[in-house]
Amino acid sequence: TVYVMTDGYMIFTREEGWKEIKIGRVFAQKDCVEVQQKRNEIIKSQYVCHLGNAQEFQKKFECYVDDYKKKVCIADGATYIWNWADATYPDMVQILDYYHAVEKLSDYAKEQIQDTEQRKQWMDKQEKLLLDNEAATVLKTIQKQQGLTPSAEKLRKVTITYYENNLKRMQYKTYKEAGYMIGSGPIESAHRNIAQQRLKLSGQRWTIKGAQQIVNLRAYQKSNRWQEIVEIIKMAA
């Protein structure tokens, strides 16, 4: 099993203001090893970074994904990711990040249920249902409710749409029984380790070209491919 994860985050550029860098990460299930009790570490990954539109990024990313047969994509629900997965790898397993699904519910519950203990009990029940392949039941529960405040009603509708769009990707019991991850933590950490630690320091403003060159180098370094950069420099010299 090979995991395919992608996400984006914003950096400030000189030419266009805030602009999204998309990062892709590919790693094998066997390279996710337990280093402490309840703590795993991914010892080998391939990274791709692109400062630009989704189509350009996907063209780069596919070079790292194509050769694998058993692929699992875990993402936060961005429509462009699922459209790409459906069109390019129709046999790839698609999983909506469990923690984003819970976060949507939690945001709604904070506005809808004022009593802290009552809200906790309600959330515990919904989370258990989600982990038991009952996302459809959770959705029906929210659909039958009415927001007690305008903000609660707005969040209720947002959550309903989110769940309706991703229901087929929320069979968490099935995924866990198959041995799959259900969280997109690895791509969240990739943002911090590859790009944010270097590109989002105080006062930084990047040219688009300069930012792309830096994240390319960072991606090679974190992919344990730095020797390829060394060889390129030697040839240029």
C-alpha positions as CSV (number, residue, x, y, z in Angstrom):
1,T,0.0,0.0,0.0
2,V,1.3,3.5,-0.9
3,Y,-0.3,6.6,0.5
4,V,-0.8,9.6,-1.8
5,M,-1.4,12.9,0.1
6,T,-1.6,16.5,-1.1
7,D,-2.5,19.8,0.4
8,G,-1.8,23.5,0.0
9,Y,-0.8,26.5,2.1
10,M,-0.2,30.2,1.5
11,I,3.1,32.2,1.3
12,F,3.5,35.9,0.6
13,T,5.0,36.7,-2.8
14,R,6.3,40.0,-4.2
15,E,4.5,39.7,-7.5
16,E,1.0,38.4,-6.5
17,G,0.7,38.7,-2.8
18,W,-0.5,35.6,-1.0
19,K,-0.2,32.5,-3.2
20,E,-0.6,28.8,-2.5
21,I,2.1,26.3,-2.5
22,K,0.9,22.8,-3.1
23,I,2.8,19.9,-1.6
24,G,2.5,16.2,-2.5
25,R,3.8,13.3,-0.4
26,V,4.1,9.7,-1.3
27,F,5.1,6.9,1.1
28,A,4.7,3.2,1.6
29,Q,2.8,1.6,4.4
30,K,5.9,-0.4,5.3
31,D,7.9,2.8,5.8
32,C,5.6,3.9,8.6
33,V,7.2,2.3,11.7
34,E,6.5,2.5,15.4
35,V,9.2,4.3,17.3
36,Q,7.4,4.6,20.6
37,Q,4.1,3.3,22.0
38,K,1.3,4.9,20.0
39,R,3.9,7.0,18.0
40,N,4.8,6.2,14.4
41,E,7.4,7.7,12.2
42,I,7.6,7.7,8.4
43,I,11.2,6.9,7.5
44,K,11.0,7.4,3.8
45,S,8.9,9.7,1.6
46,Q,9.0,11.4,-1.8
47,Y,7.9,15.0,-1.9
48,V,6.8,17.4,-4.7
49,C,6.2,21.1,-4.3
50,H,4.7,23.6,-6.7
51,L,3.8,27.2,-6.5
52,G,1.0,27.5,-9.1
53,N,-2.2,26.0,-10.2
54,A,-3.5,22.6,-9.5
55,Q,-3.1,21.2,-13.1
56,E,0.6,22.1,-13.2
57,F,1.1,20.5,-9.7
58,Q,-0.8,17.3,-10.6
59,K,1.3,16.9,-13.8
60,K,4.5,16.9,-11.6
61,F,2.9,14.8,-8.9
62,E,1.7,12.0,-11.2
63,C,5.3,11.2,-12.1
64,Y,5.8,10.0,-8.5
65,V,2.4,8.2,-8.3
66,D,1.8,6.4,-11.6
67,D,3.9,3.3,-11.0
68,Y,2.3,2.1,-7.8
69,K,-0.7,-0.3,-8.1
70,K,-2.3,-0.1,-4.6
71,K,-2.8,3.6,-3.8
72,V,-4.7,5.2,-1.0
73,C,-5.4,9.0,-1.1
74,I,-6.2,10.8,2.2
75,A,-7.2,14.4,2.0
76,D,-9.1,17.2,3.7
77,G,-12.0,17.4,1.2
78,A,-10.7,19.9,-1.3
79,T,-12.8,19.3,-4.5
80,Y,-9.9,19.6,-6.9
81,I,-8.1,16.7,-5.2
82,W,-11.0,14.3,-5.5
83,N,-11.7,15.3,-9.0
84,W,-8.1,14.6,-9.9
85,A,-8.3,11.2,-8.1
86,D,-11.5,10.2,-9.9
87,A,-10.2,11.2,-13.3
88,T,-6.6,9.9,-13.1
89,Y,-6.7,7.0,-10.6
90,P,-10.3,5.6,-10.5
91,D,-9.1,2.5,-8.6
92,M,-7.4,4.5,-5.8
93,V,-8.9,4.2,-2.4
94,Q,-10.2,7.7,-1.3
95,I,-10.4,8.6,2.4
96,L,-11.6,11.8,3.9
97,D,-9.3,12.8,6.7
98,Y,-11.2,11.7,9.9
99,Y,-10.0,14.6,11.9
100,H,-11.4,17.2,9.4
101,A,-14.7,15.4,9.5
102,V,-14.8,15.6,13.3
103,E,-13.6,19.3,13.2
104,K,-16.6,20.2,11.1
105,L,-19.0,18.6,13.6
106,S,-17.2,20.2,16.5
107,D,-17.4,23.7,15.0
108,Y,-21.1,23.3,14.6
109,A,-21.6,21.8,18.1
110,K,-19.8,24.7,19.7
111,E,-22.4,27.1,18.3
112,Q,-25.4,24.8,18.7
113,I,-24.9,23.3,22.2
114,Q,-23.9,25.7,24.9
115,D,-23.7,23.3,27.8
116,T,-20.1,21.9,27.8
117,E,-21.0,18.5,29.2
118,Q,-24.0,18.0,26.9
119,R,-21.9,19.0,23.9
120,K,-19.1,16.6,24.9
121,Q,-21.6,13.7,25.2
122,W,-23.1,14.6,21.8
123,M,-19.7,14.7,20.1
124,D,-18.6,11.4,21.7
125,K,-21.7,9.8,20.3
126,Q,-21.2,11.2,16.8
127,E,-17.5,10.2,16.8
128,K,-18.3,6.6,17.7
129,L,-20.9,6.5,14.9
130,L,-18.3,7.8,12.4
131,L,-15.8,5.1,13.5
132,D,-18.5,2.5,13.0
133,N,-19.3,3.3,9.3
134,E,-22.3,5.3,10.4
135,A,-21.4,8.7,8.8
136,A,-24.8,8.6,7.0
137,T,-26.5,8.4,10.4
138,V,-24.6,11.4,11.7
139,L,-25.6,13.3,8.5
140,K,-29.3,12.5,9.0
141,T,-29.1,13.7,12.6
142,I,-27.7,17.1,11.5
143,Q,-30.2,17.4,8.7
144,K,-33.1,17.0,11.1
145,Q,-31.9,19.7,13.4
146,Q,-32.3,23.5,13.1
147,G,-29.6,25.9,14.1
148,L,-30.4,27.8,17.3
149,T,-28.6,30.9,16.2
150,P,-27.8,32.3,12.7
151,S,-24.1,31.2,13.1
152,A,-25.1,27.7,14.2
153,E,-27.5,27.4,11.2
154,K,-24.7,28.5,8.9
155,L,-22.3,25.9,10.3
156,R,-25.0,23.3,10.2
157,K,-25.4,23.8,6.4
158,V,-21.7,23.9,5.8
159,T,-21.3,20.5,7.7
160,I,-24.2,19.0,5.8
161,T,-22.7,19.9,2.4
162,Y,-19.2,18.7,3.5
163,Y,-20.7,15.3,4.6
164,E,-22.9,14.9,1.6
165,N,-19.9,15.5,-0.8
166,N,-17.7,13.0,1.0
167,L,-20.0,10.3,2.4
168,K,-18.5,7.6,0.3
169,R,-15.0,8.5,1.7
170,M,-16.0,8.2,5.3
171,Q,-16.2,4.4,5.9
172,Y,-13.7,4.6,8.7
173,K,-14.3,1.2,10.2
174,T,-13.8,-0.5,6.8
175,Y,-10.5,1.5,6.3
176,K,-9.2,0.6,9.8
177,E,-10.0,-3.1,9.3
178,A,-8.1,-3.0,6.1
179,G,-5.1,-1.5,8.0
180,Y,-5.3,1.9,6.4
181,M,-4.5,5.2,8.0
182,I,-7.5,7.6,8.4
183,G,-5.7,10.8,9.1
184,S,-3.8,13.2,6.9
185,G,-1.3,14.2,9.5
186,P,1.7,13.2,7.3
187,I,0.9,15.9,4.8
188,E,0.2,18.5,7.5
189,S,3.7,17.8,9.0
190,A,5.2,18.1,5.5
191,H,4.0,21.7,5.2
192,R,5.8,22.6,8.4
193,N,9.0,20.6,7.8
194,I,9.5,21.3,4.1
195,A,8.2,24.8,3.5
196,Q,7.0,26.8,6.5
197,Q,10.2,26.4,8.5
198,R,12.0,28.0,5.6
199,L,9.5,30.2,3.7
200,K,7.4,31.7,6.5
201,L,9.9,33.4,8.7
202,S,9.3,36.9,10.0
203,G,9.2,39.5,7.3
204,Q,9.9,37.2,4.4
205,R,8.5,38.2,0.9
206,W,9.5,35.9,-1.9
207,T,9.6,36.2,-5.6
208,I,7.6,33.3,-7.2
209,K,10.7,32.0,-8.9
210,G,12.8,32.1,-5.8
211,A,10.2,30.4,-3.6
212,Q,9.8,27.6,-6.2
213,Q,13.6,27.1,-6.3
214,I,13.8,26.9,-2.5
215,V,11.0,24.4,-2.1
216,N,12.4,22.3,-4.9
217,L,15.7,22.0,-3.0
218,R,13.8,21.3,0.3
219,A,11.8,18.6,-1.4
220,Y,14.9,16.9,-2.7
221,Q,16.6,17.1,0.7
222,K,13.6,15.7,2.6
223,S,13.3,12.9,0.0
224,N,16.9,11.8,0.7
225,R,17.8,12.7,-2.9
226,W,20.4,15.5,-2.1
227,Q,23.1,13.6,-3.9
228,E,21.3,14.1,-7.1
229,I,21.6,17.9,-6.6
230,V,25.3,17.5,-5.8
231,E,25.8,15.6,-9.1
232,I,23.9,18.3,-11.1
233,I,26.2,21.0,-9.5
234,K,29.3,19.0,-10.4
235,M,28.2,18.6,-14.0
236,A,27.5,22.4,-14.2
237,A,30.9,23.2,-12.8
